[in-house]
């Protein structure tokens, strides 16, 4: 459980200032002093609790689910936490929870106990999407609240995140960690398209709709060759969750980061994950670069 730290003890000015900062700015602010580190940690936990309060009467319920079911939050909710609280003109409409297959039944039981009912279940068609790490998607609802549960085929909830349509959604939030795989792009609201799903799936309309959705959120899609001066952003680069280009924020130990192989193994059950962005070779005419 997150400790019940009370933010806004010393007035509203610090909160207002931090609400105009993205996580990159907040990480730098946390390095300024022990006091600033404590305030930033409390503010980020406060924002995570605000997300939880939209779906659970008791915010500790979501935090406990993240811990006991080995789950992470990704999609729009994770992206929104990376960006500034004030000045971001959109809010997530649902919550995306990623879970390993081994704990997915336990997670569903927890949500049904909280009053959620299964609205739909979609088993991934391996013929249509041959290399997908998604076992299936279950949508649960409670009134106007909607949670999409993405079930991973693998032992970790993380692997499907790096197979989706663009770098805009290659982020996640766990109980005590915020992760961004392309911070030099994302914190400028830039993104590369991951064209692999477009080539491997027979249903491209849903993927293109998702790309357009993030365009309406202010995300600008750019070509790969425009970023060749930025290390580890070319689509042919093999990326890992422990390389130097990603961003880890440890909510329990700011400004200290969490990204050693041992730390990742302890929290997510894998030593590392690797991925490449799909599509045609970088620079080819008509390629999704």
Secondary structure, DSSP 8 states (H G I E B T S, - for coil): --------SS-SHHHHHHHT--HHHHHHHHTS-HHHHHHHHHHHHHHHHHHHHTT-SSHHHHHHHHHHTT-EEEHHHHHHHHS-SSS-----SSEEEEEEHHHHHHHHHHHHHTT-EEEEEEE--TTTSTT--EEEEEEEEETTEEEEEEEESSSSSSGGGGGSSBGGG-EEE-SSEEEES-HHHHTTTEE-B-THHHHH-S--HHHHHHHHHHHHTT-EE--GGGGTTSTT-STTS-EETTSTTSEEEETTTTTS---SHHHHHHHHS-S--EE---SS-TT-TT---
